[in-house]
Amino acid sequence: MDPQNNSVRLKILRYNPPFDENPYNETYTVPVGNEKMSVLQALEYIYEEQDDTLAFRRYCCGVQYCNSCLMLINGKQTHACLTIVKPGEEIEVAPVKGKRVLKDLITD
């Protein structure tokens, strides 16, 4: 089985203002398999299994009420908790525009 067909690539805009001169993209590959996985779950996987320096709001209500997982996904402002990834996809993730970035995907 081709691992590319059972995984998703997330291209994440990273930025830590006290340390980084400019934002930069970092790409991660996350295994999806046959399970449904949201962008938020993929971010959790990256944090737990690949890079614990990735910053995003880990708490989420899961019903678009709290807006803690609101971010740009493929250029569209949407909720990471309800955006489902599909195997073989490449997804671009960035913080919401117009807000001050505290670190990576966390905005003020």
HELIX and SHEET records of a PDB file:
HELIX    1   1 PRO A    3  ASN A    6  5                                   4    
HELIX    2   2 VAL A   39  TYR A   45  1                                   7    
HELIX    3   3 ILE A   46  GLN A   50  3                                   5    
SHEET    1   A 5 TYR A  24  PRO A  31  0                                        
SHEET    2   A 5 SER A   7  ARG A  14 -1                                        
SHEET    3   A 5 GLU A  90  ALA A  94  1                                        
SHEET    4   A 5 LEU A  70  ILE A  73 -1                                        
SHEET    5   A 5 LYS A  76  HIS A  79 -1                                        
SHEET    1   B 2 MET A  37  SER A  38  0                                        
SHEET    2   B 2 ILE A  84  VAL A  85 -1                                        
SHEET    1   C 2 VAL A 101  LYS A 103  0                                        
SHEET    2   C 2 ILE A 106  THR A 107 -1                                        
END                                                                             
